[in-house]
Amino acid sequence: MTENRHKMKNIIILLFTLLATSVYGQDKYNYVQFNKLTEIKGTTMLSQQLKMLEKCLLQIAKYLLFLNTSSGQTKQVDFPKDAISKN
């Protein structure tokens, strides 16, 4: 009797593990990675490099974001996926 319980316990643990990993694998969100804000001297602007990444950390998009600190407006400049930038 205890041997059957032990087998059932192992099967239940396996099923819950498979369920948890399959649910975690359904994550469809993209991730944003960015570096520190850089002040543009002589202006009220800040710039920041952002990268959009997929679930497998494959880069989807890369762009610079310029922020006007006095008005709060932003301007986005897109780059191709294969663009090289110095961090």
PyMOL Python script that loads the backbone (N, CA, C, O; Angstrom):
from pymol import cmd

cmd.read_pdbstr("""\
ATOM      1  N   MET A   1       0.809  -1.203   0.000  1.00  0.00           N
ATOM      2  CA  MET A   1       0.000   0.000   0.000  1.00  0.00           C
ATOM      3  C   MET A   1       0.852   1.267   0.000  1.00  0.00           C
ATOM      4  O   MET A   1       0.556   2.225  -0.715  1.00  0.00           O
ATOM      5  N   THR A   2       1.910   1.262   0.807  1.00  0.00           N
ATOM      6  CA  THR A   2       2.749   2.461   0.866  1.00  0.00           C
ATOM      7  C   THR A   2       3.524   2.659  -0.438  1.00  0.00           C
ATOM      8  O   THR A   2       3.860   3.787  -0.797  1.00  0.00           O
ATOM      9  N   GLU A   3       3.804   1.565  -1.142  1.00  0.00           N
ATOM     10  CA  GLU A   3       4.506   1.682  -2.420  1.00  0.00           C
ATOM     11  C   GLU A   3       3.628   2.395  -3.450  1.00  0.00           C
ATOM     12  O   GLU A   3       4.125   3.214  -4.223  1.00  0.00           O
ATOM     13  N   ASN A   4       2.322   2.090  -3.468  1.00  0.00           N
ATOM     14  CA  ASN A   4       1.390   2.768  -4.369  1.00  0.00           C
ATOM     15  C   ASN A   4       1.287   4.253  -4.031  1.00  0.00           C
ATOM     16  O   ASN A   4       1.228   5.093  -4.929  1.00  0.00           O
ATOM     17  N   ARG A   5       1.265   4.572  -2.755  1.00  0.00           N
ATOM     18  CA  ARG A   5       1.204   5.982  -2.324  1.00  0.00           C
ATOM     19  C   ARG A   5       2.462   6.730  -2.765  1.00  0.00           C
ATOM     20  O   ARG A   5       2.392   7.880  -3.198  1.00  0.00           O
ATOM     21  N   HIS A   6       3.598   6.069  -2.649  1.00  0.00           N
ATOM     22  CA  HIS A   6       4.866   6.690  -3.043  1.00  0.00           C
ATOM     23  C   HIS A   6       4.878   6.969  -4.554  1.00  0.00           C
ATOM     24  O   HIS A   6       5.350   8.021  -4.986  1.00  0.00           O
ATOM     25  N   LYS A   7       4.363   6.030  -5.351  1.00  0.00           N
ATOM     26  CA  LYS A   7       4.288   6.223  -6.799  1.00  0.00           C
ATOM     27  C   LYS A   7       3.332   7.359  -7.143  1.00  0.00           C
ATOM     28  O   LYS A   7       3.639   8.195  -7.992  1.00  0.00           O
ATOM     29  N   MET A   8       2.186   7.390  -6.493  1.00  0.00           N
ATOM     30  CA  MET A   8       1.210   8.458  -6.732  1.00  0.00           C
ATOM     31  C   MET A   8       1.785   9.822  -6.356  1.00  0.00           C
ATOM     32  O   MET A   8       1.578  10.814  -7.055  1.00  0.00           O
ATOM     33  N   LYS A   9       2.508   9.851  -5.238  1.00  0.00           N
ATOM     34  CA  LYS A   9       3.118  11.107  -4.797  1.00  0.00           C
ATOM     35  C   LYS A   9       4.116  11.599  -5.843  1.00  0.00           C
ATOM     36  O   LYS A   9       4.143  12.789  -6.158  1.00  0.00           O
ATOM     37  N   ASN A  10       4.927  10.706  -6.380  1.00  0.00           N
ATOM     38  CA  ASN A  10       5.897  11.086  -7.413  1.00  0.00           C
ATOM     39  C   ASN A  10       5.207  11.562  -8.689  1.00  0.00           C
ATOM     40  O   ASN A  10       5.660  12.512  -9.328  1.00  0.00           O
ATOM     41  N   ILE A  11       4.106  10.897  -9.060  1.00  0.00           N
ATOM     42  CA  ILE A  11       3.362  11.305 -10.257  1.00  0.00           C
ATOM     43  C   ILE A  11       2.747  12.684 -10.060  1.00  0.00           C
ATOM     44  O   ILE A  11       2.786  13.513 -10.968  1.00  0.00           O
ATOM     45  N   ILE A  12       2.182  12.937  -8.886  1.00  0.00           N
ATOM     46  CA  ILE A  12       1.580  14.249  -8.604  1.00  0.00           C
ATOM     47  C   ILE A  12       2.651  15.341  -8.630  1.00  0.00           C
ATOM     48  O   ILE A  12       2.421  16.414  -9.187  1.00  0.00           O
ATOM     49  N   ILE A  13       3.804  15.083  -8.038  1.00  0.00           N
ATOM     50  CA  ILE A  13       4.898  16.068  -8.061  1.00  0.00           C
ATOM     51  C   ILE A  13       5.328  16.338  -9.495  1.00  0.00           C
ATOM     52  O   ILE A  13       5.556  17.492  -9.857  1.00  0.00           O
ATOM     53  N   LEU A  14       5.443  15.308 -10.313  1.00  0.00           N
ATOM     54  CA  LEU A  14       5.813  15.466 -11.715  1.00  0.00           C
ATOM     55  C   LEU A  14       4.777  16.286 -12.467  1.00  0.00           C
ATOM     56  O   LEU A  14       5.137  17.171 -13.244  1.00  0.00           O
ATOM     57  N   LEU A  15       3.500  16.007 -12.250  1.00  0.00           N
ATOM     58  CA  LEU A  15       2.432  16.758 -12.920  1.00  0.00           C
ATOM     59  C   LEU A  15       2.447  18.236 -12.536  1.00  0.00           C
ATOM     60  O   LEU A  15       2.315  19.101 -13.402  1.00  0.00           O
ATOM     61  N   PHE A  16       2.605  18.530 -11.254  1.00  0.00           N
ATOM     62  CA  PHE A  16       2.655  19.931 -10.827  1.00  0.00           C
ATOM     63  C   PHE A  16       3.886  20.641 -11.376  1.00  0.00           C
ATOM     64  O   PHE A  16       3.819  21.820 -11.723  1.00  0.00           O
ATOM     65  N   THR A  17       5.004  19.933 -11.455  1.00  0.00           N
ATOM     66  CA  THR A  17       6.212  20.528 -12.023  1.00  0.00           C
ATOM     67  C   THR A  17       6.012  20.840 -13.503  1.00  0.00           C
ATOM     68  O   THR A  17       6.381  21.921 -13.963  1.00  0.00           O
ATOM     69  N   LEU A  18       5.434  19.909 -14.247  1.00  0.00           N
ATOM     70  CA  LEU A  18       5.155  20.148 -15.657  1.00  0.00           C
ATOM     71  C   LEU A  18       4.172  21.296 -15.854  1.00  0.00           C
ATOM     72  O   LEU A  18       4.334  22.107 -16.765  1.00  0.00           O
ATOM     73  N   LEU A  19       3.164  21.364 -15.010  1.00  0.00           N
ATOM     74  CA  LEU A  19       2.190  22.452 -15.091  1.00  0.00           C
ATOM     75  C   LEU A  19       2.856  23.800 -14.829  1.00  0.00           C
ATOM     76  O   LEU A  19       2.632  24.765 -15.559  1.00  0.00           O
ATOM     77  N   ALA A  20       3.666  23.857 -13.793  1.00  0.00           N
ATOM     78  CA  ALA A  20       4.330  25.117 -13.443  1.00  0.00           C
ATOM     79  C   ALA A  20       5.278  25.575 -14.554  1.00  0.00           C
ATOM     80  O   ALA A  20       5.316  26.763 -14.876  1.00  0.00           O
ATOM     81  N   THR A  21       6.038  24.661 -15.138  1.00  0.00           N
ATOM     82  CA  THR A  21       6.975  25.060 -16.202  1.00  0.00           C
ATOM     83  C   THR A  21       6.243  25.449 -17.471  1.00  0.00           C
ATOM     84  O   THR A  21       6.692  26.346 -18.185  1.00  0.00           O
ATOM     85  N   SER A  22       5.125  24.797 -17.772  1.00  0.00           N
ATOM     86  CA  SER A  22       4.393  25.177 -18.982  1.00  0.00           C
ATOM     87  C   SER A  22       3.719  26.536 -18.808  1.00  0.00           C
ATOM     88  O   SER A  22       3.648  27.306 -19.766  1.00  0.00           O
ATOM     89  N   VAL A  23       3.231  26.844 -17.630  1.00  0.00           N
ATOM     90  CA  VAL A  23       2.613  28.149 -17.380  1.00  0.00           C
ATOM     91  C   VAL A  23       3.673  29.239 -17.419  1.00  0.00           C
ATOM     92  O   VAL A  23       3.431  30.310 -17.974  1.00  0.00           O
ATOM     93  N   TYR A  24       4.837  28.990 -16.843  1.00  0.00           N
ATOM     94  CA  TYR A  24       5.922  29.978 -16.864  1.00  0.00           C
ATOM     95  C   TYR A  24       6.385  30.228 -18.293  1.00  0.00           C
ATOM     96  O   TYR A  24       6.750  31.355 -18.626  1.00  0.00           O
ATOM     97  N   GLY A  25       6.380  29.217 -19.138  1.00  0.00           N
ATOM     98  CA  GLY A  25       6.811  29.347 -20.522  1.00  0.00           C
ATOM     99  C   GLY A  25       5.861  30.173 -21.362  1.00  0.00           C
ATOM    100  O   GLY A  25       6.198  30.520 -22.494  1.00  0.00           O
ATOM    101  N   GLN A  26       4.684  30.501 -20.850  1.00  0.00           N
ATOM    102  CA  GLN A  26       3.705  31.277 -21.602  1.00  0.00           C
ATOM    103  C   GLN A  26       3.941  32.780 -21.504  1.00  0.00           C
ATOM    104  O   GLN A  26       3.171  33.554 -22.072  1.00  0.00           O
ATOM    105  N   ASP A  27       4.973  33.208 -20.807  1.00  0.00           N
ATOM    106  CA  ASP A  27       5.281  34.626 -20.649  1.00  0.00           C
ATOM    107  C   ASP A  27       5.466  35.267 -22.016  1.00  0.00           C
ATOM    108  O   ASP A  27       6.376  34.895 -22.756  1.00  0.00           O
ATOM    109  N   LYS A  28       4.619  36.220 -22.356  1.00  0.00           N
ATOM    110  CA  LYS A  28       4.647  36.835 -23.686  1.00  0.00           C
ATOM    111  C   LYS A  28       5.166  38.271 -23.663  1.00  0.00           C
ATOM    112  O   LYS A  28       5.132  38.955 -24.685  1.00  0.00           O
ATOM    113  N   TYR A  29       5.637  38.726 -22.530  1.00  0.00           N
ATOM    114  CA  TYR A  29       6.014  40.120 -22.410  1.00  0.00           C
ATOM    115  C   TYR A  29       7.386  40.391 -23.017  1.00  0.00           C
ATOM    116  O   TYR A  29       8.247  39.513 -23.063  1.00  0.00           O
ATOM    117  N   ASN A  30       7.566  41.600 -23.472  1.00  0.00           N
ATOM    118  CA  ASN A  30       8.859  42.061 -23.919  1.00  0.00           C
ATOM    119  C   ASN A  30       9.507  42.817 -22.766  1.00  0.00           C
ATOM    120  O   ASN A  30       8.816  43.349 -21.897  1.00  0.00           O
ATOM    121  N   TYR A  31      10.799  42.860 -22.764  1.00  0.00           N
ATOM    122  CA  TYR A  31      11.526  43.495 -21.683  1.00  0.00           C
ATOM    123  C   TYR A  31      12.286  44.699 -22.212  1.00  0.00           C
ATOM    124  O   TYR A  31      12.747  44.689 -23.353  1.00  0.00           O
ATOM    125  N   VAL A  32      12.418  45.725 -21.403  1.00  0.00           N
ATOM    126  CA  VAL A  32      13.135  46.928 -21.773  1.00  0.00           C
ATOM    127  C   VAL A  32      14.395  47.003 -20.923  1.00  0.00           C
ATOM    128  O   VAL A  32      14.348  46.900 -19.697  1.00  0.00           O
ATOM    129  N   GLN A  33      15.517  47.185 -21.600  1.00  0.00           N
ATOM    130  CA  GLN A  33      16.793  47.321 -20.918  1.00  0.00           C
ATOM    131  C   GLN A  33      17.323  48.715 -21.248  1.00  0.00           C
ATOM    132  O   GLN A  33      17.330  49.111 -22.413  1.00  0.00           O
ATOM    133  N   PHE A  34      17.765  49.457 -20.242  1.00  0.00           N
ATOM    134  CA  PHE A  34      18.234  50.808 -20.503  1.00  0.00           C
ATOM    135  C   PHE A  34      19.476  51.109 -19.681  1.00  0.00           C
ATOM    136  O   PHE A  34      19.730  50.495 -18.645  1.00  0.00           O
ATOM    137  N   ASN A  35      20.242  52.076 -20.178  1.00  0.00           N
ATOM    138  CA  ASN A  35      21.425  52.504 -19.444  1.00  0.00           C
ATOM    139  C   ASN A  35      21.098  53.780 -18.673  1.00  0.00           C
ATOM    140  O   ASN A  35      19.958  54.244 -18.685  1.00  0.00           O
ATOM    141  N   LYS A  36      22.083  54.330 -18.018  1.00  0.00           N
ATOM    142  CA  LYS A  36      21.833  55.517 -17.181  1.00  0.00           C
ATOM    143  C   LYS A  36      21.507  56.741 -18.027  1.00  0.00           C
ATOM    144  O   LYS A  36      21.857  56.813 -19.205  1.00  0.00           O
ATOM    145  N   LEU A  37      20.843  57.685 -17.416  1.00  0.00           N
ATOM    146  CA  LEU A  37      20.540  58.952 -18.075  1.00  0.00           C
ATOM    147  C   LEU A  37      21.833  59.737 -18.273  1.00  0.00           C
ATOM    148  O   LEU A  37      22.689  59.774 -17.388  1.00  0.00           O
ATOM    149  N   THR A  38      21.966  60.360 -19.434  1.00  0.00           N
ATOM    150  CA  THR A  38      23.148  61.156 -19.746  1.00  0.00           C
ATOM    151  C   THR A  38      22.711  62.586 -20.008  1.00  0.00           C
ATOM    152  O   THR A  38      21.836  62.836 -20.837  1.00  0.00           O
ATOM    153  N   GLU A  39      23.318  63.511 -19.305  1.00  0.00           N
ATOM    154  CA  GLU A  39      22.988  64.926 -19.480  1.00  0.00           C
ATOM    155  C   GLU A  39      23.661  65.446 -20.740  1.00  0.00           C
ATOM    156  O   GLU A  39      24.831  65.157 -20.991  1.00  0.00           O
ATOM    157  N   ILE A  40      22.920  66.214 -21.531  1.00  0.00           N
ATOM    158  CA  ILE A  40      23.482  66.869 -22.707  1.00  0.00           C
ATOM    159  C   ILE A  40      23.852  68.275 -22.272  1.00  0.00           C
ATOM    160  O   ILE A  40      22.984  69.115 -22.037  1.00  0.00           O
ATOM    161  N   LYS A  41      25.148  68.520 -22.169  1.00  0.00           N
ATOM    162  CA  LYS A  41      25.636  69.790 -21.607  1.00  0.00           C
ATOM    163  C   LYS A  41      25.165  70.989 -22.422  1.00  0.00           C
ATOM    164  O   LYS A  41      25.139  70.954 -23.652  1.00  0.00           O
ATOM    165  N   GLY A  42      24.799  72.041 -21.717  1.00  0.00           N
ATOM    166  CA  GLY A  42      24.363  73.282 -22.339  1.00  0.00           C
ATOM    167  C   GLY A  42      22.892  73.293 -22.718  1.00  0.00           C
ATOM    168  O   GLY A  42      22.409  74.280 -23.274  1.00  0.00           O
ATOM    169  N   THR A  43      22.165  72.209 -22.429  1.00  0.00           N
ATOM    170  CA  THR A  43      20.737  72.148 -22.747  1.00  0.00           C
ATOM    171  C   THR A  43      19.969  71.644 -21.522  1.00  0.00           C
ATOM    172  O   THR A  43      20.554  71.286 -20.500  1.00  0.00           O
ATOM    173  N   THR A  44      18.662  71.630 -21.658  1.00  0.00           N
ATOM    174  CA  THR A  44      17.822  71.061 -20.595  1.00  0.00           C
ATOM    175  C   THR A  44      17.438  69.631 -20.940  1.00  0.00           C
ATOM    176  O   THR A  44      16.434  69.120 -20.445  1.00  0.00           O
ATOM    177  N   MET A  45      18.242  68.975 -21.796  1.00  0.00           N
ATOM    178  CA  MET A  45      17.907  67.643 -22.292  1.00  0.00           C
ATOM    179  C   MET A  45      18.732  66.557 -21.610  1.00  0.00           C
ATOM    180  O   MET A  45      19.879  66.773 -21.220  1.00  0.00           O
ATOM    181  N   LEU A  46      18.112  65.376 -21.478  1.00  0.00           N
ATOM    182  CA  LEU A  46      18.778  64.161 -21.025  1.00  0.00           C
ATOM    183  C   LEU A  46      18.573  63.110 -22.112  1.00  0.00           C
ATOM    184  O   LEU A  46      17.555  63.124 -22.803  1.00  0.00           O
ATOM    185  N   SER A  47      19.531  62.203 -22.267  1.00  0.00           N
ATOM    186  CA  SER A  47      19.345  61.119 -23.228  1.00  0.00           C
ATOM    187  C   SER A  47      19.518  59.784 -22.518  1.00  0.00           C
ATOM    188  O   SER A  47      20.186  59.686 -21.489  1.00  0.00           O
ATOM    189  N   GLN A  48      18.900  58.764 -23.092  1.00  0.00           N
ATOM    190  CA  GLN A  48      18.962  57.424 -22.524  1.00  0.00           C
ATOM    191  C   GLN A  48      18.821  56.423 -23.659  1.00  0.00           C
ATOM    192  O   GLN A  48      17.948  56.567 -24.516  1.00  0.00           O
ATOM    193  N   GLN A  49      19.686  55.401 -23.665  1.00  0.00           N
ATOM    194  CA  GLN A  49      19.599  54.346 -24.672  1.00  0.00           C
ATOM    195  C   GLN A  49      18.713  53.233 -24.138  1.00  0.00           C
ATOM    196  O   GLN A  49      18.900  52.778 -23.010  1.00  0.00           O
ATOM    197  N   LEU A  50      17.744  52.789 -24.941  1.00  0.00           N
ATOM    198  CA  LEU A  50      16.842  51.715 -24.550  1.00  0.00           C
ATOM    199  C   LEU A  50      16.902  50.595 -25.578  1.00  0.00           C
ATOM    200  O   LEU A  50      17.056  50.840 -26.775  1.00  0.00           O
ATOM    201  N   LYS A  51      16.777  49.365 -25.097  1.00  0.00           N
ATOM    202  CA  LYS A  51      16.716  48.192 -25.963  1.00  0.00           C
ATOM    203  C   LYS A  51      15.477  47.395 -25.588  1.00  0.00           C
ATOM    204  O   LYS A  51      15.227  47.142 -24.410  1.00  0.00           O
ATOM    205  N   MET A  52      14.704  47.000 -26.594  1.00  0.00           N
ATOM    206  CA  MET A  52      13.537  46.138 -26.378  1.00  0.00           C
ATOM    207  C   MET A  52      13.996  44.710 -26.630  1.00  0.00           C
ATOM    208  O   MET A  52      14.561  44.413 -27.683  1.00  0.00           O
ATOM    209  N   LEU A  53      13.754  43.824 -25.668  1.00  0.00           N
ATOM    210  CA  LEU A  53      14.187  42.441 -25.773  1.00  0.00           C
ATOM    211  C   LEU A  53      12.992  41.508 -25.710  1.00  0.00           C
ATOM    212  O   LEU A  53      12.026  41.767 -24.992  1.00  0.00           O
ATOM    213  N   GLU A  54      13.065  40.408 -26.476  1.00  0.00           N
ATOM    214  CA  GLU A  54      12.041  39.370 -26.410  1.00  0.00           C
ATOM    215  C   GLU A  54      12.286  38.471 -25.216  1.00  0.00           C
ATOM    216  O   GLU A  54      13.233  38.664 -24.454  1.00  0.00           O
ATOM    217  N   LYS A  55      11.411  37.478 -25.068  1.00  0.00           N
ATOM    218  CA  LYS A  55      11.507  36.542 -23.959  1.00  0.00           C
ATOM    219  C   LYS A  55      12.856  35.832 -23.934  1.00  0.00           C
ATOM    220  O   LYS A  55      13.402  35.595 -22.857  1.00  0.00           O
ATOM    221  N   CYS A  56      13.398  35.491 -25.085  1.00  0.00           N
ATOM    222  CA  CYS A  56      14.679  34.782 -25.168  1.00  0.00           C
ATOM    223  C   CYS A  56      15.854  35.761 -25.223  1.00  0.00           C
ATOM    224  O   CYS A  56      16.955  35.382 -25.624  1.00  0.00           O
ATOM    225  N   LEU A  57      15.634  36.995 -24.832  1.00  0.00           N
ATOM    226  CA  LEU A  57      16.628  38.067 -24.812  1.00  0.00           C
ATOM    227  C   LEU A  57      17.182  38.375 -26.194  1.00  0.00           C
ATOM    228  O   LEU A  57      18.327  38.811 -26.320  1.00  0.00           O
ATOM    229  N   LEU A  58      16.385  38.154 -27.229  1.00  0.00           N
ATOM    230  CA  LEU A  58      16.742  38.571 -28.571  1.00  0.00           C
ATOM    231  C   LEU A  58      16.288  40.009 -28.737  1.00  0.00           C
ATOM    232  O   LEU A  58      15.172  40.360 -28.354  1.00  0.00           O
ATOM    233  N   GLN A  59      17.136  40.831 -29.301  1.00  0.00           N
ATOM    234  CA  GLN A  59      16.840  42.257 -29.415  1.00  0.00           C
ATOM    235  C   GLN A  59      15.813  42.491 -30.514  1.00  0.00           C
ATOM    236  O   GLN A  59      15.981  42.022 -31.640  1.00  0.00           O
ATOM    237  N   ILE A  60      14.750  43.217 -30.183  1.00  0.00           N
ATOM    238  CA  ILE A  60      13.715  43.563 -31.151  1.00  0.00           C
ATOM    239  C   ILE A  60      13.964  44.961 -31.707  1.00  0.00           C
ATOM    240  O   ILE A  60      13.864  45.187 -32.912  1.00  0.00           O
ATOM    241  N   ALA A  61      14.289  45.890 -30.821  1.00  0.00           N
ATOM    242  CA  ALA A  61      14.447  47.285 -31.237  1.00  0.00           C
ATOM    243  C   ALA A  61      15.464  47.977 -30.335  1.00  0.00           C
ATOM    244  O   ALA A  61      15.684  47.586 -29.188  1.00  0.00           O
ATOM    245  N   LYS A  62      16.070  49.012 -30.891  1.00  0.00           N
ATOM    246  CA  LYS A  62      17.016  49.819 -30.135  1.00  0.00           C
ATOM    247  C   LYS A  62      16.721  51.280 -30.463  1.00  0.00           C
ATOM    248  O   LYS A  62      16.537  51.633 -31.628  1.00  0.00           O
ATOM    249  N   TYR A  63      16.677  52.114 -29.454  1.00  0.00           N
ATOM    250  CA  TYR A  63      16.436  53.528 -29.722  1.00  0.00           C
ATOM    251  C   TYR A  63      17.013  54.399 -28.618  1.00  0.00           C
ATOM    252  O   TYR A  63      17.282  53.945 -27.506  1.00  0.00           O
ATOM    253  N   LEU A  64      17.192  55.666 -28.968  1.00  0.00           N
ATOM    254  CA  LEU A  64      17.589  56.679 -27.995  1.00  0.00           C
ATOM    255  C   LEU A  64      16.349  57.457 -27.612  1.00  0.00           C
ATOM    256  O   LEU A  64      15.491  57.738 -28.449  1.00  0.00           O
ATOM    257  N   LEU A  65      16.267  57.797 -26.360  1.00  0.00           N
ATOM    258  CA  LEU A  65      15.152  58.581 -25.865  1.00  0.00           C
ATOM    259  C   LEU A  65      15.712  59.889 -25.328  1.00  0.00           C
ATOM    260  O   LEU A  65      16.559  59.884 -24.434  1.00  0.00           O
ATOM    261  N   PHE A  66      15.249  61.000 -25.863  1.00  0.00           N
ATOM    262  CA  PHE A  66      15.662  62.323 -25.400  1.00  0.00           C
ATOM    263  C   PHE A  66      14.544  62.906 -24.548  1.00  0.00           C
ATOM    264  O   PHE A  66      13.384  62.929 -24.960  1.00  0.00           O
ATOM    265  N   LEU A  67      14.899  63.376 -23.364  1.00  0.00           N
ATOM    266  CA  LEU A  67      13.926  63.931 -22.425  1.00  0.00           C
ATOM    267  C   LEU A  67      14.213  65.407 -22.199  1.00  0.00           C
ATOM    268  O   LEU A  67      15.337  65.779 -21.862  1.00  0.00           O
ATOM    269  N   ASN A  68      13.209  66.244 -22.382  1.00  0.00           N
ATOM    270  CA  ASN A  68      13.337  67.664 -22.090  1.00  0.00           C
ATOM    271  C   ASN A  68      12.908  67.854 -20.640  1.00  0.00           C
ATOM    272  O   ASN A  68      11.736  67.676 -20.306  1.00  0.00           O
ATOM    273  N   THR A  69      13.859  68.216 -19.779  1.00  0.00           N
ATOM    274  CA  THR A  69      13.571  68.316 -18.349  1.00  0.00           C
ATOM    275  C   THR A  69      12.679  69.499 -17.993  1.00  0.00           C
ATOM    276  O   THR A  69      12.009  69.471 -16.961  1.00  0.00           O
ATOM    277  N   SER A  70      12.657  70.533 -18.822  1.00  0.00           N
ATOM    278  CA  SER A  70      11.822  71.692 -18.488  1.00  0.00           C
ATOM    279  C   SER A  70      10.366  71.485 -18.893  1.00  0.00           C
ATOM    280  O   SER A  70       9.463  71.924 -18.180  1.00  0.00           O
ATOM    281  N   SER A  71      10.120  70.821 -20.030  1.00  0.00           N
ATOM    282  CA  SER A  71       8.737  70.647 -20.479  1.00  0.00           C
ATOM    283  C   SER A  71       8.207  69.230 -20.273  1.00  0.00           C
ATOM    284  O   SER A  71       6.995  69.017 -20.318  1.00  0.00           O
ATOM    285  N   GLY A  72       9.094  68.257 -20.047  1.00  0.00           N
ATOM    286  CA  GLY A  72       8.670  66.878 -19.862  1.00  0.00           C
ATOM    287  C   GLY A  72       8.410  66.131 -21.160  1.00  0.00           C
ATOM    288  O   GLY A  72       7.973  64.980 -21.134  1.00  0.00           O
ATOM    289  N   GLN A  73       8.672  66.773 -22.300  1.00  0.00           N
ATOM    290  CA  GLN A  73       8.451  66.123 -23.591  1.00  0.00           C
ATOM    291  C   GLN A  73       9.577  65.132 -23.880  1.00  0.00           C
ATOM    292  O   GLN A  73      10.706  65.289 -23.414  1.00  0.00           O
ATOM    293  N   THR A  74       9.236  64.107 -24.663  1.00  0.00           N
ATOM    294  CA  THR A  74      10.224  63.108 -25.050  1.00  0.00           C
ATOM    295  C   THR A  74      10.265  62.987 -26.563  1.00  0.00           C
ATOM    296  O   THR A  74       9.274  63.242 -27.247  1.00  0.00           O
ATOM    297  N   LYS A  75      11.427  62.594 -27.077  1.00  0.00           N
ATOM    298  CA  LYS A  75      11.607  62.346 -28.504  1.00  0.00           C
ATOM    299  C   LYS A  75      12.362  61.044 -28.644  1.00  0.00           C
ATOM    300  O   LYS A  75      13.431  60.871 -28.059  1.00  0.00           O
ATOM    301  N   GLN A  76      11.803  60.122 -29.423  1.00  0.00           N
ATOM    302  CA  GLN A  76      12.403  58.804 -29.617  1.00  0.00           C
ATOM    303  C   GLN A  76      13.060  58.739 -30.986  1.00  0.00           C
ATOM    304  O   GLN A  76      12.450  59.114 -31.987  1.00  0.00           O
ATOM    305  N   VAL A  77      14.316  58.258 -31.036  1.00  0.00           N
ATOM    306  CA  VAL A  77      15.039  58.069 -32.291  1.00  0.00           C
ATOM    307  C   VAL A  77      15.321  56.576 -32.428  1.00  0.00           C
ATOM    308  O   VAL A  77      16.076  56.003 -31.642  1.00  0.00           O
ATOM    309  N   ASP A  78      14.706  55.949 -33.435  1.00  0.00           N
ATOM    310  CA  ASP A  78      14.849  54.503 -33.641  1.00  0.00           C
ATOM    311  C   ASP A  78      16.103  54.185 -34.454  1.00  0.00           C
ATOM    312  O   ASP A  78      16.522  54.969 -35.305  1.00  0.00           O
ATOM    313  N   PHE A  79      16.693  53.022 -34.176  1.00  0.00           N
ATOM    314  CA  PHE A  79      17.849  52.519 -34.905  1.00  0.00           C
ATOM    315  C   PHE A  79      17.538  51.115 -35.408  1.00  0.00           C
ATOM    316  O   PHE A  79      16.713  50.414 -34.823  1.00  0.00           O
ATOM    317  N   PRO A  80      18.200  50.698 -36.497  1.00  0.00           N
ATOM    318  CA  PRO A  80      18.009  49.302 -36.939  1.00  0.00           C
ATOM    319  C   PRO A  80      18.546  48.300 -35.914  1.00  0.00           C
ATOM    320  O   PRO A  80      19.347  48.656 -35.050  1.00  0.00           O
ATOM    321  N   LYS A  81      18.101  47.052 -36.015  1.00  0.00           N
ATOM    322  CA  LYS A  81      18.519  46.017 -35.063  1.00  0.00           C
ATOM    323  C   LYS A  81      20.021  45.815 -35.049  1.00  0.00           C
ATOM    324  O   LYS A  81      20.595  45.540 -33.995  1.00  0.00           O
ATOM    325  N   ASP A  82      20.668  45.944 -36.196  1.00  0.00           N
ATOM    326  CA  ASP A  82      22.098  45.666 -36.276  1.00  0.00           C
ATOM    327  C   ASP A  82      22.971  46.899 -36.043  1.00  0.00           C
ATOM    328  O   ASP A  82      24.176  46.855 -36.289  1.00  0.00           O
ATOM    329  N   ALA A  83      22.377  47.993 -35.574  1.00  0.00           N
ATOM    330  CA  ALA A  83      23.143  49.221 -35.315  1.00  0.00           C
ATOM    331  C   ALA A  83      24.094  48.990 -34.129  1.00  0.00           C
ATOM    332  O   ALA A  83      23.743  48.330 -33.151  1.00  0.00           O
ATOM    333  N   ILE A  84      25.293  49.546 -34.243  1.00  0.00           N
ATOM    334  CA  ILE A  84      26.278  49.423 -33.174  1.00  0.00           C
ATOM    335  C   ILE A  84      26.349  50.744 -32.430  1.00  0.00           C
ATOM    336  O   ILE A  84      26.449  51.810 -33.038  1.00  0.00           O
ATOM    337  N   SER A  85      26.295  50.663 -31.106  1.00  0.00           N
ATOM    338  CA  SER A  85      26.396  51.881 -30.309  1.00  0.00           C
ATOM    339  C   SER A  85      27.419  51.676 -29.226  1.00  0.00           C
ATOM    340  O   SER A  85      27.649  50.552 -28.780  1.00  0.00           O
ATOM    341  N   LYS A  86      28.031  52.750 -28.803  1.00  0.00           N
ATOM    342  CA  LYS A  86      29.024  52.713 -27.744  1.00  0.00           C
ATOM    343  C   LYS A  86      28.308  53.027 -26.442  1.00  0.00           C
ATOM    344  O   LYS A  86      27.681  54.078 -26.317  1.00  0.00           O
ATOM    345  N   ASN A  87      28.395  52.120 -25.463  1.00  0.00           N
ATOM    346  CA  ASN A  87      27.693  52.325 -24.180  1.00  0.00           C
ATOM    347  C   ASN A  87      28.441  53.238 -23.303  1.00  0.00           C
ATOM    348  O   ASN A  87      28.002  53.523 -22.189  1.00  0.00           O
TER     349      ASN A  87
END
""", "prot")
cmd.dss("prot")
cmd.show_as("cartoon", "prot")
cmd.util.cbc("prot")
cmd.orient("prot")
